[in-house]
Amino acid sequence: MTTPDQGDARTAPRTTKGTRTRARILRVAAEVFAEHGYHDASIVKITEAADVGQGTFYLYFSSKQEVFEEVVRDLNQQVRHAMFEASSAETDRIAAERAGFRAFFRFAAQNPALYRIVRQAEFVAPQMLRWHYERIAEGYVDGLRTAQARGELAPIDPEVLAWALMGIGEIVGMRWALWEDDAPGAEEDRPDGVPPLVFEATMRLIERALAPERTGARVGPADATVPTAGPASVPATQEEQP
């Protein structure tokens, strides 16, 4: 087993062909884990589905556990990249939030393995579950703090705010992007990954919560400065790191 940020020499292909082969194994492994679950998945099922030999598998991964952890890392990077790409073109924080949430919901609808594998990680690799969320939260906190310094958001602890917004995205996505992914016409009915009314209601809630306080409004004792809960990860404004 590897720690969340540690790799293995086997995971660094030296050729373009090797890079493609490793990526195919990861993609297929995600499908196998999502369909069968970690305990019923096997290296044999993964290699057969990827159309590679077991010897090829072991060039890149030492075990089923290691490839599972690499799948979590890969999905994490993909979803962060999708949100960054969507939100980075926006200059206003609220617009960036809309773009980031839309990208997350679309990714969740198109990649249901994200939810299924992250849920399995709670029992298979709990350190990876925590790493997954903390990795997202790092950039989110930084982006929110920067927007607060510009006066674009309410002065709420940015770490608490980041995790609360992540929780909203997680549960709304589970309910309307994951659980309804087999609904007839779902893709046409959900251009934003979730039904339009759901997306707009969610964003209305978020926009109201994030809106800066009006001048003269009643304020609390912490309004003079933005409190922080400690060192800090948006899906919306900071590019992902491998």
Buried (B, 14 or more C-beta within 10 A) or exposed (E): EBEBEEEEEBBEBEEEEBEEBBEBBBBBBBBBBBEEBBEEBEBEBBBBBBEBEEEBBEBBBBEBBBBBBBBBBBBBBBBBBBBBBBBBEBEEBBEBBBBBBBBBBBBBBBBBBBBBBBBBBEEBBEBBBEBBBEBBBBBBBBBBBBBBEEEBBBBBBBBBBBBBBBEBBBEBBEEBBBEBBEEEEBEEEBBBBBBEEBBEEBBEEBEEBBEBEEEEEEEEEEEEEBBEEEEBBBBBBBEBEE
